[in-house]
Amino acid sequence: MSIEVVRLDPAREQLAYAFGGREPLLTVLPGTVVELTTEDCFGGAVRTVDDLPSQVCAFPYLNPVTGPIAVEGAEPGDAVAVHFADIRPVRDWAVSSTFPHFGALTATHTTAMLHDALPERVWLYEVDVPGGVCRFQARGSEFEVELPLDPMHGTVGVAPAAGEVLMSISPGAHGGNMDTPELRAGTTAYFPVNVPGAMISIGDGHCRQGEGEVCGTAVEAAMSTVVVVDLIKGAAPAWPRLESADHLMSTGSARPLEDAFRISQHDLVGWTASLLGLDALDAYQLVSQAGLAPAGNVVDTTYTMLAKLPKSILGHATAYDGIHSHLRGIAERYLAER
């Protein structure tokens, strides 16, 4: 069976800065491979250490996303699956920065302090895709080090429910700017369908990112990305879920951070109970002893936490009738034929 492949290369004026409220740039059938390009969170405007975002970026036009992509037949109550087949930086440079009022270790608009906020500063990374590394160069000394590339997308999601429009910098039940390193190639993300077509958008590529995105930005880069999109009827999760080769993951986005933690753990306990036929307290016990809790972001408008369970303890139970393996097979065929 041939693989349906379509391409989406949006012009700059077609980039979106919110989830919801937009007509699709592309409509695809379930099972389609979509090749797409994304711009970095600064819209490509920060290119040197002297390009301070506050001076070269037009606020609030940050964090552009590519899309929406409508999935034919998707209706509220369904789930859409987005499998990341390939994520590849398209430039030989990337950037990161600190902001005076953004990040986990500075004063913000919600964490008011009398002391001065951190200064605005930019770091330029050399990106060596063939070598699989990006190079950190300290601004205050001659120290430098190579860091392995681990490309991922910080922002992925669908249109919110009830006609709501949410800025692309915000995570929530629709997905959005979750900023988790788990959204790398090989991962399948599951989102609830809130409006006809689901309206998937993707952006905010990172060459790599530590858990928490502590300074507020990752190694920000434009990307060439390939996804496989599918539809699961009547299976909408309450919050976005992820699946990799080895783990199931639930997400939660909220403030304070402990509420994001609780949301993700609550969803994973329920998911585990459903997959294994356990009562709630048995599933709670199992997740408590076998689960992990990596941070997504602790800097955005709401914070994101993940609850992560090894698939090895699930035995023969599979999520969503094994759609992750099915989509991974399509991705492998596509990559072999490309």
GUFIVEX-230147 format. One line per 2 residues: number of its first residue (from 1); their letters; for each residue z, x, y of C-alpha. Coordinates in Angstrom, 2 decimals, always signed. Each point is the difference from the previous one (the first is absolute). Layout:
REM GUFIVEX-230147
NUM = a = Z X Y ~ ... .
//
This chain:
REM GUFIVEX-230147
1 = ms = +0.00 +0.00 +0.00 ~ -0.97 +1.39 +3.40 .
3 = ie = +2.62 +0.54 +2.69 ~ -0.45 -1.86 +3.29 .
5 = vv = +0.40 +2.53 +2.82 ~ -0.01 -0.85 +3.72 .
7 = rl = +0.68 +2.14 +3.07 ~ +1.92 -0.64 +3.21 .
9 = dp = -0.29 +2.49 +2.87 ~ +1.29 -1.86 +3.06 .
11 = ar = -1.09 +0.97 +3.48 ~ +2.84 +0.93 +2.34 .
13 = eq = -0.13 -3.40 +1.69 ~ +0.36 -1.67 -3.42 .
15 = la = +3.33 +1.65 -0.80 ~ +2.98 -2.37 -0.04 .
17 = ya = +3.55 +0.55 +1.24 ~ +1.62 -3.00 -1.65 .
19 = fg = +0.16 -1.94 -3.26 ~ -1.17 -3.59 +0.38 .
21 = gr = -2.08 -1.82 +2.57 ~ -3.34 +1.66 -0.81 .
23 = ep = -3.18 -0.91 -1.83 ~ -0.91 +2.22 -2.97 .
25 = ll = -2.34 +2.96 +0.44 ~ -0.87 -0.27 -3.68 .
27 = tv = +0.34 -2.56 -2.81 ~ +0.08 +1.24 -3.60 .
29 = lp = +0.23 -1.42 -3.49 ~ +3.03 +0.88 -2.14 .
31 = gt = -0.58 +3.25 -1.85 ~ -2.02 +1.58 +2.82 .
33 = vv = +0.26 +3.68 +0.92 ~ +0.25 +0.46 +3.77 .
35 = el = -0.79 +3.35 +1.61 ~ +1.51 +0.09 +3.47 .
37 = tt = +0.96 +2.31 +2.83 ~ +3.17 -0.09 +2.09 .
39 = ed = +0.98 +1.68 +3.26 ~ +3.34 +1.75 +0.48 .
41 = cf = +2.94 -1.73 +1.68 ~ -0.95 +1.53 +3.37 .
43 = gg = -3.60 -1.20 -0.22 ~ -1.17 +3.62 -0.10 .
45 = av = +1.19 +0.60 +3.57 ~ +2.60 +2.67 -0.87 .
47 = rt = -1.94 +3.14 -0.93 ~ +2.02 +2.92 +1.39 .
49 = vd = +3.67 +0.79 +0.59 ~ -0.59 -0.74 +3.69 .
51 = dl = -1.18 -3.58 -0.67 ~ +3.24 -1.90 +0.47 .
53 = ps = -0.37 -3.52 -1.43 ~ +1.58 -1.55 +3.10 .
55 = qv = -2.80 +1.53 +2.08 ~ -3.08 -0.32 -2.22 .
57 = ca = +0.70 -3.26 -1.89 ~ -0.24 -3.49 +1.45 .
59 = fp = +3.16 -1.88 -0.90 ~ +0.37 -2.31 -1.87 .
61 = yl = -3.30 +0.92 -1.68 ~ +1.46 +2.24 -2.67 .
63 = np = -0.22 -0.08 -3.79 ~ -3.51 -1.48 -0.40 .
65 = vt = -0.88 -1.61 -3.31 ~ -3.32 -0.60 -1.74 .
67 = gp = -0.67 -3.62 -0.90 ~ +0.64 -2.77 -0.64 .
69 = ia = -1.63 -0.17 -3.41 ~ -0.10 -3.53 -1.40 .
71 = ve = +0.20 -0.54 -3.76 ~ -2.13 -2.90 -1.16 .
73 = ga = +2.07 -2.73 -1.65 ~ +3.37 +1.26 +1.26 .
75 = ep = +2.26 -2.88 +1.03 ~ +3.63 -0.22 +1.11 .
77 = gd = +2.24 +0.42 -3.04 ~ -2.28 +2.59 -1.61 .
79 = av = +0.44 +3.77 -0.04 ~ -2.55 +2.64 +0.90 .
81 = av = +0.04 +3.37 -1.70 ~ -1.16 +3.09 +1.90 .
83 = hf = -0.44 +3.05 -2.23 ~ -0.40 +3.33 +1.80 .
85 = ad = -2.66 +1.99 -1.83 ~ -0.42 +2.86 +2.46 .
87 = ir = +1.48 +1.02 +3.38 ~ -1.54 +3.05 +1.66 .
89 = pv = +0.49 +1.54 +3.48 ~ -3.29 +0.18 +1.90 .
91 = rd = +0.95 +2.69 +2.53 ~ +1.23 +3.56 -0.30 .
93 = wa = +2.94 -0.79 +2.27 ~ +2.79 -2.52 +0.28 .
95 = vs = +2.87 -0.56 +2.42 ~ +3.63 -1.03 +0.20 .
97 = st = +2.33 -0.54 +2.93 ~ +3.39 -0.93 +1.31 .
99 = fp = +0.45 -2.76 +2.56 ~ +2.85 -0.35 +2.52 .
101 = hf = +1.07 -3.43 -1.33 ~ -1.39 -0.18 -3.54 .
103 = ga = +1.33 +1.54 -3.21 ~ +3.14 +0.00 -2.09 .
105 = lt = +1.87 +2.75 +1.90 ~ -0.54 -0.95 +3.64 .
107 = at = +1.10 -2.75 +2.34 ~ -2.19 -3.11 -0.22 .
109 = ht = -0.26 -3.33 +1.78 ~ +2.37 -1.49 -2.57 .
111 = ta = +2.27 +3.05 -0.30 ~ +0.97 +0.54 +3.61 .
113 = ml = +1.56 +3.37 +0.85 ~ +1.02 +1.67 +3.27 .
115 = hd = -1.41 +3.37 -1.02 ~ -3.65 +0.90 +0.52 .
117 = al = -2.50 -0.94 -2.67 ~ -1.89 +2.65 -1.95 .
119 = pe = -2.99 +1.58 +1.76 ~ -3.56 -1.00 -0.83 .
121 = rv = -1.69 +2.75 -2.02 ~ -3.14 +0.30 -2.17 .
123 = wl = -0.58 +2.10 -3.12 ~ -3.53 +0.80 -1.15 .
125 = ye = -0.55 +0.45 -3.74 ~ -2.94 +1.83 -1.54 .
127 = vd = -1.26 -2.09 -2.94 ~ -1.64 +1.71 -2.96 .
129 = vp = -1.26 -2.78 -2.27 ~ -1.64 +2.29 -2.61 .
131 = gg = +3.18 +2.10 -0.10 ~ +2.22 -3.08 -0.18 .
133 = vc = +2.32 +1.05 +2.83 ~ +0.84 -0.55 +3.63 .
135 = rf = +1.61 +2.73 +2.07 ~ +3.13 -0.51 +2.09 .
137 = qa = +0.36 +2.34 +3.00 ~ +3.32 -0.03 +1.85 .
139 = rg = -0.26 -0.48 +3.75 ~ +3.11 +2.07 +0.77 .
141 = se = -0.64 +3.05 -2.21 ~ -2.62 +1.69 -2.19 .
143 = fe = +1.16 -1.84 -3.14 ~ -2.71 -1.71 -2.01 .
145 = ve = -0.27 -1.45 -3.49 ~ -2.58 -1.75 -2.16 .
147 = lp = +0.90 -3.52 -1.15 ~ -1.82 -1.73 -2.87 .
149 = ld = -2.31 -2.82 +0.99 ~ +1.23 -3.40 -1.23 .
151 = pm = -2.27 -2.46 +1.84 ~ +1.24 -3.56 +0.42 .
153 = hg = -0.29 -2.99 +2.31 ~ +2.97 -0.98 +2.12 .
155 = tv = -1.41 -3.41 +0.94 ~ -1.41 -2.48 -2.51 .
157 = gv = +0.38 -3.75 -0.09 ~ -1.33 -3.52 +0.43 .
159 = ap = +0.10 -2.67 +2.70 ~ +3.51 -1.47 +0.44 .
161 = aa = +0.83 -3.62 -0.72 ~ -0.08 -2.96 +2.40 .
163 = ge = -2.62 +1.49 +2.31 ~ +2.35 +2.75 +1.15 .
165 = vl = -1.49 +3.17 +1.50 ~ +2.03 +3.19 -0.50 .
167 = ms = -0.72 +3.38 +1.55 ~ -1.19 +2.64 -2.44 .
169 = is = +3.05 +2.19 +0.72 ~ +2.28 -2.59 -1.63 .
171 = pg = +0.72 -0.41 -3.72 ~ +1.05 -3.27 -1.58 .
173 = ah = -0.61 -2.41 -2.86 ~ -3.74 +0.34 +0.67 .
175 = gg = +0.11 +3.78 -0.51 ~ -1.04 +1.79 +3.16 .
177 = nm = +1.45 +3.30 +1.17 ~ +2.27 +0.69 -2.98 .
179 = dt = -0.59 +3.77 +0.16 ~ +0.85 +0.74 -3.61 .
181 = pe = -1.43 +3.13 -1.67 ~ -0.38 -2.13 -3.15 .
183 = lr = -3.23 -1.52 +1.44 ~ -2.10 +2.88 -1.32 .
185 = ag = -3.10 +0.09 -2.21 ~ +0.74 -1.48 -3.41 .
187 = tt = +2.35 -2.67 +1.34 ~ -0.67 -3.74 -0.05 .
189 = ay = +1.57 -2.12 +2.75 ~ +0.59 -3.74 -0.44 .
191 = fp = +0.19 -2.25 +3.07 ~ +0.64 -3.73 +0.44 .
193 = vn = -2.98 -2.00 +1.25 ~ +1.08 -1.92 +3.10 .
195 = vp = -3.36 -1.17 +1.37 ~ -3.38 -0.67 -1.65 .
197 = ga = -1.65 +3.32 -0.86 ~ +3.28 +1.95 +0.28 .
199 = mi = -1.49 +2.22 +2.75 ~ +0.81 +3.55 -1.17 .
201 = si = +0.21 +2.81 +2.57 ~ +0.63 +3.71 -0.58 .
203 = gd = +0.74 +2.94 +2.31 ~ +2.47 +2.68 +1.08 .
205 = gh = -1.12 +2.74 -2.36 ~ +2.44 +2.84 -0.65 .
207 = cr = -0.85 +3.38 -1.54 ~ +3.58 -0.08 -1.19 .
209 = qg = +3.35 -1.46 +1.04 ~ +3.62 +0.50 -0.90 .
211 = eg = +2.02 -3.05 -1.02 ~ +1.31 -1.78 +3.08 .
213 = ev = -2.63 +1.44 +2.40 ~ +3.04 +1.29 +1.84 .
215 = cg = -1.59 +1.31 +3.22 ~ -2.11 -3.16 +0.35 .
217 = ta = -3.37 +1.43 -0.99 ~ -1.47 +1.57 -3.14 .
219 = ve = -2.88 +2.48 -0.20 ~ -2.34 -2.55 +1.56 .
221 = aa = -3.66 +0.08 -1.00 ~ -3.23 -1.99 -0.12 .
223 = ms = -0.91 -0.86 -3.59 ~ -2.87 -0.85 -2.28 .
225 = tv = +1.52 -2.42 -2.49 ~ -1.15 -1.93 -3.05 .
227 = vv = +1.82 -3.10 -1.23 ~ -0.61 -2.55 -2.74 .
229 = vd = +0.92 -3.53 +1.06 ~ +0.92 -2.81 -2.39 .
231 = li = +1.56 -3.45 -0.04 ~ +2.88 -1.41 -2.10 .
233 = kg = +0.16 -3.77 +0.21 ~ +3.36 -1.64 +0.62 .
235 = aa = +2.00 +3.23 -0.13 ~ +1.06 +0.68 +3.60 .
237 = pa = +3.01 +2.33 +0.19 ~ +2.56 -0.65 +2.70 .
239 = wp = -0.38 +3.60 +1.21 ~ -2.66 +2.67 -0.64 .
241 = rl = +0.27 +1.70 -3.36 ~ -1.45 +3.30 -1.21 .
243 = es = -0.93 +1.33 -3.41 ~ -0.84 +3.57 -0.97 .
245 = ad = -0.63 +1.58 -3.38 ~ +3.72 +0.45 -0.53 .
247 = hl = +1.90 -2.45 +2.21 ~ +0.28 -3.55 +1.28 .
249 = ms = +1.18 -0.24 +3.61 ~ +1.20 -2.79 +2.25 .
251 = tg = +0.12 +0.30 +3.78 ~ +2.21 -1.47 +2.69 .
253 = sa = -0.29 +0.35 +3.77 ~ +2.82 -0.94 +2.39 .
255 = rp = +2.68 +1.25 +2.34 ~ +2.68 +1.07 -0.70 .
257 = le = -1.09 +2.43 -2.71 ~ +2.38 -1.43 -2.57 .
259 = da = -1.77 -3.36 +0.22 ~ -3.34 +1.71 -0.75 .
261 = fr = +1.74 +1.61 -2.96 ~ +1.37 -3.35 -1.18 .
263 = is = -3.38 -1.75 +0.29 ~ -1.75 +2.64 -2.09 .
265 = qh = +2.75 +0.11 -2.64 ~ +0.18 -3.80 -0.20 .
267 = dl = -3.75 -0.23 -0.59 ~ +0.03 +2.73 -2.64 .
269 = vg = +2.89 -1.66 -1.87 ~ -1.92 -3.28 -0.07 .
271 = wt = -3.24 +1.69 -1.01 ~ +1.75 +1.90 -2.80 .
273 = as = +1.70 -3.16 -1.26 ~ -3.33 -1.82 -0.12 .
275 = ll = -1.83 +2.81 -1.81 ~ +2.71 +0.56 -2.62 .
277 = gl = +1.34 -3.53 -0.37 ~ +3.45 +1.05 +1.18 .
279 = da = +2.56 -2.04 +1.85 ~ +0.69 +1.06 +3.57 .
281 = ld = +3.18 +1.97 -0.69 ~ -1.54 +1.95 -2.90 .
283 = ay = -2.96 +0.91 +2.19 ~ +2.40 +0.91 +2.82 .
285 = ql = +1.87 +2.31 -2.34 ~ -3.19 +1.63 -1.29 .
287 = vs = -1.46 +0.62 +3.47 ~ +3.35 +1.34 +1.17 .
289 = qa = +0.01 +2.68 -2.68 ~ -3.71 +0.89 -0.21 .
291 = gl = -1.35 -0.67 +3.50 ~ -0.83 +2.26 +2.93 .
293 = ap = +0.08 -0.86 +3.71 ~ -2.45 +2.08 +2.07 .
295 = ag = -0.28 -0.68 +3.71 ~ -3.25 -1.04 +1.58 .
297 = nv = +0.68 +0.22 +3.73 ~ +3.20 +0.04 +2.03 .
299 = vd = -1.77 +0.08 +3.38 ~ -2.25 -3.06 +0.37 .
301 = tt = +0.81 -3.38 +1.55 ~ +1.52 -0.85 -3.38 .
303 = yt = +0.94 +2.49 -2.70 ~ -1.51 +0.10 -3.49 .
305 = ml = +1.75 +0.77 -3.27 ~ -1.37 +0.06 -3.54 .
307 = ak = +1.63 -0.81 -3.31 ~ -1.66 +1.95 -2.80 .
309 = lp = +0.28 -0.47 -3.77 ~ -1.51 +2.21 -2.74 .
311 = ks = -2.56 -1.93 -2.03 ~ +1.10 +1.90 -3.11 .
313 = il = +3.00 -2.32 -0.39 ~ -2.17 -3.13 +0.03 .
315 = gh = -1.39 +0.51 -3.49 ~ -3.20 -2.04 -0.42 .
317 = at = +0.64 -2.19 +3.04 ~ -2.68 +0.35 +2.70 .
319 = ay = -0.12 -1.24 +3.57 ~ -2.64 -2.57 +0.88 .
321 = dg = -1.58 +0.16 -3.48 ~ -0.87 +3.67 +0.37 .
323 = ih = -2.20 -0.27 +3.09 ~ +1.09 +3.46 +1.18 .
325 = sh = -1.54 +1.61 -3.10 ~ -3.12 -2.14 +0.42 .
327 = lr = -0.49 +1.05 +3.62 ~ +0.77 +3.62 -0.81 .
329 = gi = -2.79 -0.17 -2.60 ~ -2.45 -1.30 +2.61 .
331 = ae = +1.08 +2.77 +2.38 ~ -0.49 +2.67 -2.66 .
333 = ry = -3.49 -1.29 -0.81 ~ -0.90 -0.09 +3.69 .
335 = la = +1.26 +3.57 +0.58 ~ -1.84 +1.28 -3.09 .
337 = er = -3.29 -1.55 +1.16 ~ +0.33 +0.93 +3.67 .
//
